[in-house]
Amino acid sequence: MTHLPMTPLLQDYAKISASLPGVHDSRVATLRAMAAESYRTQGLPHARVEAWRYTRLKDLETLPFSCAAALSDVSEPVEGAGLAGAVLRIVLVNGQYVESLSSQVDIPGLAVGCLREALDAGDDAVIQALDGGGADFAGAPLAALATAYMDDGVVVRVAEGVSVAPLVEVVALATVDVMPHLAFPRFLLLLGAGAEMTLVETFTGPAKGVYAVNAVTDLCMGEGARLNHYVLQAQGAEATHVSLGRCAVPAKAHYEGFVLQLGAKTARHEMRLKMQGVGGEAKLHGAYAVRGEATCDTTTVVDHIAEETITDQVFKGILDDKSHGIYQGRVHVHRNAQRINGNQLHKALLLSRSARVDCKPELEIYADDVKCSHGATVGELDDDQVFYLQARGIDVVTARALLLRAFLGEALDMISVDAVRTAFGAHATGWLDNARGVTS
């Protein structure tokens, strides 16, 4: 096991880097060096960094994390999101691709491979994707750290014009060791022009035990492609989870994203969209539910670069006990991005007077022919609505539970794939069944 000292987490990088894949490829070596230098410059995020002012990575600051070890003897079935129907499952354990736990792929035009092997083989398409979209580390120090230590992961390729019928689920499983460890799951999708698929990312780990996950997902879409991309974060109660997703939406392409966050002691999911092709459309929705003293951060950054692009964002959250929710949504409309439409909305319900929400929607507009809006609300359950249900013979506990399910259900209804909507709904219901604030 490779030891990572306390922050800045790069003290032993010089000797570790020599054993990483692709070390003899100058392109990979240059990318790693850029990433390491970017992390050294930016350091671990802290409150003085505007994008991180509400979220503090306390465990990463104070605990002596080590690199998560690859496990070659994992034989237990891996539970994913609970999807029904035809599912093609890809399994990462501590960031390492485990072929023996993954589904066999026999679909024309669909290929699944190991990132380590692609780097060692000097795969041009993979390296170009990582060096192009993955080399943007501005404001993303943890993505830079993950790239510096990039060891393994999975690469999914869909050929031009291919429609993948089964749901593709990437399960990133973390384990617990004697010493707290840090895993770097890495996922790269190369979706050809006119291709279609539904992708589900599931992040999970033991219910008890301290561990950390720093995940990076790069989605490369071809012109006219359609991607449904859903993320479930269900880490253990003592975990630290940080994930960054990046997607450039080209001309006439359609992206639908949804993230459901229900776990971890400290969690941050950031999604960056670049609307870089005329006629591109993106829906970016999500929901979160937290309890105890957990912190849950949902951050989105949308860049409208091309003309005639459309984005829509709706996020909802429920907070119990002393939990802390954060929503940051920035929409940047570039000067030449005329005739665009960009909307964002965040709503949160507090089940406890000790819970709190920080919300920061932003619009940065440099074009004049645009339609943009943002809105945010934070409040408690409406007593009038509870009373209305009680007046019809429903007890107060059931009434509150029904209203909470309806609140999250409005967000989940934005998932267009039935199997994913049902599975995510079951996870949300499981959280609500244990929400102490329902009875208050």
Summary of the structure (lengths in Angstrom):
residues: 440
radius of gyration: 21.2
end to end distance: 47.0
largest distance: 72.4
contacts: 1605
relative contact order: 0.10
helix: 24%
strand: 38%
